[in-house]
Amino acid sequence: MDIYVGNLPYQAGDQQLKELFEKHGTVTSARVIVDKFSGESKGFGFVEMPTKDEAINAIKALNEQDFMGRKLRVNESQPKPRDGGGRGGRGGDRGDRGGNRRW
């Protein structure tokens, strides 16, 4: 089960995040999300735990707890919304721009 961890201290790395969650069960992976240009933490990350029970226990234990001076926001990770629309399409028939047809 994937867990979202928000309000992480900017100095926290993958290893610190993993160690924090290992106190509450098995951690499959732990990663702090970093800016691809600067390499600095964005202040949130994701932890994966193999069982739902361990994940729920970790969420209950760690949500709103102090970690390195910041109060964590911990909850079940939600899938990224997909609107299916995309950008850049022309939409419906817009070939006629206000009656400028030439017959």
N, C-alpha and C positions, 0 to 999 in steps of 0.2 A: 504494500500500500504506500502511495506517495504522500508525503507530508510537506506542506508549505511552512516555511519559517521566516517570518517578517520581523523587521526592526532589529536586525542583527547589527552588532557593533562592526564598524568598518574594518577593524583590525582582525576580526575573526576569520579564520580560514577553514578549509575543508576538514582538516584534522580535528580542530577544536569542536566543530559542529558534530562530527562523528562521535567524539568522546562524550559529548553532552548527552547524546541520544543512546549511546551504548549502556548507560546506567539504567535504561528502561527496557532493554531488549536487544535483539540482533539487528545490526544495521547492514543492509546490503550495499548502500551507497549514500554518500553525503557530499553535497557540493554547494559552495557559495557562488552565486552568480556575479560575474565580474564584467565590467565594461570592456568591450573588445578593443577599444583604442587605447585607453589609459591603463587597463589591467587592474583598476581599483574596484573594490567591492561595491555592489549596488545596494547592499544592505538587506538582501534577502537570499534565501537558498531553499534547497529541497533535500529531503531525507527519504530514503526508501527503506521500508522494513518489510520482511517477508510475510508476516501474519497481521491480519487486521486487529487482533486482540492486542498485540504488542504496540501497534501504531496508536490505537485508541488510548491505551494506558499512557504512552509517551505524550500524546497531545494533552490529555487531562493533567498530567504532572508538570508539563513545561509551559503551557499557555499562561501568559501574563507573569511569568517568573523572571527574576532579574538574572541576566547573563552578561557579565563584563560591563555592568553599569547601565544596561538597557533592558526594558521590559519587553520580552518576546511576544510575538503574535504567532501562535502555532495552531494550524488547523489542517484538515484534509485538503490535499491539493485538488483543485477543480480543473477539468480539461479546458484548454484554450478555446474560447468561442469561435465558431466558424460560421460566418454569415453567408458564405457561398457566393456572394455578389462580386467581390473583387473591385478593383478600381480601373479606371481608364476605358471602360466600355462606352460605346456611344449611346446605349439605351435603345429606345424604340426608333421608329422611322423618323429621322430628323432631316431627311434630305430636302424637304421643302422648308426653307427658313422664312416663314412669314409671308407666304404667297408669292414668292419670287419665281414661280414657274414660268418657263418660256415654252409655249406650245408651238 
